[in-house]
Amino acid sequence: MISMWRTGLAYLRLSNTLTGVQHRGLGTASFLLNKLLMKSVEHSPEQKMVSITWQNGTSNRYPYIYLRDNCQCTECFFEESSQRLLDIVKDVDVNVKPNKVEISDDQTKLSIIWPDGHISLLDAEWLFQKRLSEETESETKSCEGVTTRKVTLWGSEFKDHVPHMKFEDILNDEEVQFNWLNSLYRYGIALVTDTPVQEGQLEKLGNLVGYLRMTAYGKTILVSTRLKANSVAYTSHTLPLHSDLPYYECKPGIQLLFCWEQIPTKGGANTLVDSFHVAQQLKKEDPHAYNLLTKTHVLFRHSGADILGEYDFEGARPLLEVDHHGRLLRCNHNEGTRQCFLGVPANKTQEMYEAYYSLTKRLKDPKNMFVHKLSPGEIVVFDNDRVLHGRTGYTLTENVGRCLESAYIDWDVARSKLNVLGKKLNKGPVARMDSTLSVTHPWTAA
């Protein structure tokens, strides 16, 4: 009797809900024209699946437990922070089957009544975004994308196309803020101009995005020539292409270099390379080297002392770090702190060095690199996981010097800000991982 009463109440609630949906949905014809519509729905208790056919004739299947787990009602989902409230294992049988599944009259909502009387009302557009691949698609789906996000690769020609934004415009205009971070996300680099040459400017940018990353060298670091240098960065020597801090377990994702003073004589220019572009070349032209560099860990080490005291860092990671699809996550190239190739036996060491040479020679190829000499008031901001940077050597005199200020921002913080701005400016969240490619090996057919 109780179960019959709950089911009857659920049908009454469903009727009222669908009536509300129908009234809201039929307000104007243009409303429906802009909506993704469902044509029909079927559910199979044997397969524990719901199958939705869309207006264009395509269809997708959704397991019952998947639909219950992803209910978007206020009892199950806290929309303000995009967090689940439902404890799926505690509160739901893994073999749960709905009592009723149907489409709203305007074809924009899927309603489901569950055995306990709970109602899930799921939007068609949401369902389409959350659709699952079929096993046949998993077998054939191409996972050969260069990286886990949409990027534009570049070589030396990009020097004339680097995005430029003025410092004050970034601080005061959210549209410019979005374009700045989006350029950094897509291209891996952006140039900030017209920055007041005074203390605190990098912190202003960091606070705008979220906050600067603290390291053993401080929140910001003055990179100038020192009499007692503890790094090649503090000398006038040529600085080879590298990514910063690969010996950190979680190395900073974004670096900012702010020019305070620049020598007027020859040298002191920054060299910049898109390592993802070069890695793509390597994968095509020397796949064996690419494979070795993605699978072999390199030990990085750096010790010394700075304003925060003594430090001794050690970490290991592949030079070309990839996800389970082989897509690039980051390049960890730092000749100065590289110690050794881990786990490589004597009879394979020569082969490993040949792979390393194959990558490094391509990184230094002029067609893959451009040179930019920063002027006072310029800040070059780049993806430390992707864009390698270096510096040409220079000669100091008593009258001129060179001084840059450096700082870091974590990609987690920058991606969050980019998504917030994207939603606020109606550009959509843009810095998302590609969940449609999250196919793992256990599900591939034998």
C-alpha angles and dihedrals in degrees: 000000000000092000091049090050092049091048091049091049090049091054089051091050090047092051092052092046094050091047089056091048091049093051093048093044097051096053094105136000091233090062091065094041089063095047130090106239133208120221101194144342133214130179128203117203089191093059093031088230141128115212119204122196114202128215091259090059098253121121140203133196126224124191115233093238090050092055093046092047091052100047107146099204120122092254092058105029134042101212096188091069101018092243132143118243094183117094094212098189094046099041108030133057109235088226094051116155125195122240093216138007124186145150123246117248092256090052094232100104135056114207123198129186113203126206093259091055095257115144124213116196110190126188117235093230091051091049091050091051091049096045117139127228122245121241092251089054090050090057095050103028111123113237094175095113112135095237144355093269138044108272139167111229120214146183135193092311090070091076090088093047105047108134113252125202130173117242096234092046090056091050096047108030121062091198089058090045089055093047091048095052093039090053089050090050095047102036101021093233144064135172121226114202139189094034116164107250097234140098123288100034096114090048089054090056091044092051090048091057095036113276142326121261115250116224136174087272095056135262090293126018129208108222105200136130111284129193090222101035121186092190138034086241088072094054133072093245123118108274113216122227111280148145116242127252102358087161090070114095087225105026119199112270100208131039129197122200115191118192114222099162132008130192112244092213128081119300135024094104124140120244115210132190134178100229092191089059090050093045089054089054091049092049090054099039102033108017093167091058091046091052093050093048093051094049104037119080120221121210113229122191136177130170136171140095135284139163091302094050135255122347137184115187129183130172141154131215139138118274088235107037115198139178125239090281093054092252116145118258099170146338115234104192118153117147094185096059099031110120109173147323106265121230096004111138123220094259091055099042095089090052090050093052090049089056090049091051090048091058098039095050089054091049090055095046107119091226089064098043138063130194125221125179108209119227123212108280095031124115120193110204118192145167105263090199092057116016115067117207136194141159136239115236122257141185121245124218131188092257104045135047143171124234130173129175118218133197140162138226124192116240090230089064095044094047090051092052091046092052093047091051091044093055093043092051092043092247093118128236103305107175098070128139111244100256093175088072097050093117113145128202099249089068096054112108116250 
